Amino acid sequence: MNDIRNTVPDAAAGPSAASAGDAGAEAGSAIPTAELDRLTDDIIGALKSVYDPEIPVDIYELGLIYKIDVDDDRNVAIDMTLTAPGCPVAGEMPTWVETAVSSVSGVGDVKVQMVFDPPWDPSRMSDEARVALDFF
């Protein structure tokens, strides 16, 4: 499994393309590094097209994407969360994410799992999201 992580080692740092794209092709991966890099960029771009309807920032910059795994068959598994478990679009947002990532050329099946551990908090937001929300 090629693991593209959007975890935040330093909570104040927020997500970044560097932390998400550093996985590269793991030893023995069937996906060449250049292809995995392209998939990574395109998947992140697709995730950035999905917005929480109550917050004018995309879900990637909000830090709602916890993990993205791309297997050797280019199937994608995503762990994501919500800003609050009682979010009114909790039932719809995973479908939005699945649809967006499924549109990426070369991606196989997409499965989105909703997780709430660790709970989301504003420290997971990128600097871009903080500026957009005037959160400094």
Buried (B, 14 or more C-beta within 10 A) or exposed (E): EBEBBBBBEEBEBBBBBEBBBEBBBEEEBEBEEEBBBBBBBBBBBBBBBBBBEEBEBBBBBBBBBBBBBBBBEBBBBBBBBBBEEEBEEEEEBBEBBBBBBEEBEEBEEBEBEBBEEEEBEBEBBBBBBBEBBEEE
